[in-house]
Amino acid sequence: MDFFNIAPGSFPQPSVAFYISTLLMAPLLILMTWRYHHNRYYRACFLILQFSQLLALYGWFALKGFPLSEALPLYHCRIGMLAIFFFPDKSRIKQLFMLLGVAGSLLALCCPDFYPYPLFHVSNVAFYLGHYMLLVNAMIYLFQYYQPAKTSLHYCLTRLAVINALIVAINTVTGGNYGFLADPPIIHTHFVPVNFLLVTGVLVLIAKLVELIWLKLIYLSQDKTLLLSK
């Protein structure tokens, strides 16, 4: 099947209309999750979709022989997708990756990193589906378990620095670009120490930015609840 083709070709060139429509899906999902995050069927639906996306993607990687330069789950969003299922709830590290999952999903949709296959190939479909599901599942997790004290600036900085240092070492061995630490998008620098500082700094910044917005939303929601109860 072409959908699971393992022979690479050219990168897709989606239309402007397609690009805009993929961006518009994000605020729609955010609004839906804000409204329905308490609904267990809504939560289950997106967990099943996320799991199916991961199963399809890693099944395809298995068909390709599981190339170590691209198949390891060492992109931060991919770690977040797996964290949904395999990191313990209420842990500090899971909360950190859920904060990153919200912002990382939005950034990925703004600057998609396609595979060299048709747009409706398992790899590129999994890219979109995975980031949409991560956005929703990360928000649901934060609604359920978020605690401000768990992700201090010091914790975010030290943990991400350690994780990124390990990813840099693995990139050296595999020749991959995991975490975009070998070749960051947009700027495309190839000096690894600079990439390490830039990527780590940006990740810490976006995690704390999402946290700040999340706190504002929680307080806004609480204020509305108080007003309705009067």
Secondary structure, DSSP 8 states (H G I E B T S, - for coil): -GGG--S--------HHHHHHHHHHHHHHHHHHHHHTT-HHHHHHHHHHHHHHHHHHHHHHHHTT--TTT-SS-SHHHHHHHHHHHS-TT-HHHHHHHHHHHHHHHHHHHS----SS-TTSHHHHHHHHHHHHHHHHHHHHHHHH--GGGS-HHHHHHHHHHHHHHHHHHHHHH---GGG-SS-TTT----HHHHHHHHHHHHHHHHHHHHHHHHHHHHHHHHHHHHHH-
